């Protein structure tokens, strides 16, 4: 039965290479999915195409949709994004599953939207740390500041990814990295809202996704677990978080 499939997580956690690997190695599953293409106020990144990755629109135009029914308008870090809910229904009517891969702000909005209450969903949050790691590192005797740790983990990933794409980093690049890194802790506090949490240490900066053609390491385990969830099979990595896993 078609369902809305949502994959979210902090920037650079590995959502994009996960989707790419799914397309490459599991075409039978991908044939049942159709990407949900959102509007986005930011400029395209290298290689992104209008109408395929996003509908790139002016911020003012997206803001104007807030007063219209049938749209979810979401602030996402420094971007403004919008979901056309008609697209969700259109895809479902064709017998396919709308597939969203992106930031947790949109993911949370899709989960909580009253207009989608009747729609079956399969929601996944990709985390840079496992539940057990968070519990261990949060022990009082270790005196670890989890917010600073998570920010540093994601900062390093984002710096490597941005340098790979852009070469020498500009001040604007560094500012964007910092915004995204500092957002990660708050975004992970919403992981409990998702049905499944999949931990993954091989973010978008990792060569484990494609350097050896087949994914290896955590990248491989993440892919296999995601495929299992899509097939309604037990997923080795899948965790269920509650509000106390990473408390506010």
WOGI-V316594 format. One line per field, one symbol per residue. burial: + if it has 9 or more other ideal C-beta (glycine too) atoms within 8 Angstrom, else -. A space follows every 50 residues. Layout:
burial = ???
This chain:
burial = -++++++++++++++-+++++++--+--++--++-++++++--+---+-+ ---++++---+++-+-----++++-++-+++++++-++--++---+++++ +++++++++++-+--+--+-+++++++++-+-+++-+--------+--++ +++++++++++++--+--+---++-++++++-+++-++++++++-+++++ -+++++-+++----+-++++++++++++++----+-+++-+---++--
